[in-house]
Amino acid sequence: MKRTGLAALLVAGLVVAGVLAWDSARQDREFRRLISLGDAALAQGQTFEAAEAFSGAVALRPDSMLAHLKRGDTYRRRGDLAAALRDLRRASQLDPGAVRPHEGLGDVNLALGRYARAVDDYRAYLAIDERAPRVLYKLGLALYRDRRSTEAITPLRAALALDERLGEAHYTLGLCLGPGRPAEALRALARAVDLHPTSIAARAALVELLTSQGRWREAVTHLEGLASLEPDSPAHAVRVALGYARLGHVDTAIGLLNRAVARFPSEPGVRAALGRLWLDRPTAPLALSHALSALRPAATAPGPTGEVLGLYGRALALSGRDADAESVLEQAAGRLPVEPDTLTALATVAERLGHLASARQALLDAVDLETHDAGPAILLRISLLSLSMHDAASAITWARRAVDEAGSRKDGTWRAAMTALARALDRAGQTGEAQAVRLDLRASVGSARTP
């Protein structure tokens, strides 16, 4: 009887083991099927279906690093970065020695702008496998975006030592080197363009570096390349034309901009560039007429830019239409960013119209521009306008500033500022100091005449 019971127990155990083995095999087959289904969906760009399949795999095997890794990467591709972080962190915890979760975490943190965390993730990968050029490049990119350009140079050079054809690594290295080591930066960016001729970012960075060094001939070549890559970009057309103008080929530049105006008739930047070129060559036949023709459509269209209004106002002023010019320039002065030339032109026409307070305010605004070095001539103009307005105190203040600014040169502006200062002091009743200023002025003129 006992033998019969033991036999029954043995049979039951075998049956249970068989059922468990069959169930495990069934789950294994289903897990592999779901992973394959997710991979196939991902290959076709069907990220929603892929995430569903990988979720099924995670449900079957919650402790599977692979399932969490694949679902995390799918969420990353879909743009669901919070879900991607959760899965990729779990994958990293399940298999700390696996490199792919670390790379995935770095990619997600990079996309989120959490650059310091991305640096840590990529370094965790490289601690396991230090000869991964793609990850070395990503580490350099994360460091660069974290404003640690000097630190980024080492991993970027290491990446290129392993794979010299990583164009994006050459590009990022060029950006890191650019400020302090322009020659090396040029070589890196040129190599990036050689490897990826259609890279707009690399070519644009190369153009910027070349122009900063005054190498306009080379810059124009790459500007033309940019224009061919993005033929529908009016900004590139303008940059090519202005590049030719900087080389002295103004007629070529004007021809290019005329064609650009025909292609982009409602683009204010193109018309502004063309109008500016004509204003910069006032002695050319019909230059003013051409400038007005180029600028008028953009200036009278709804919502004109401050740049267009400023240029159009200057053209009107040069053509003698002061009242119209003042109105347009006042509009331009109210739109940021304001160009200093707009304000000085407004001051000129306002003064001609007898609007002295407006003229002085325009010059005061020009002085206040943080990006503008006003220079002694503008300071002197403010002083003279203040004198005309019977504001001797202000005239003295601005004349002193003009004298200080021009003092090292002792040129005509300095002499005019000294004369204005003496007049302002007289007006204020400070005749003794005014006489001392005139004596200094005579002594300076006398010493300048002495051989």
Beta strands, then each sheet from edge to edge (+ up, - down):
end
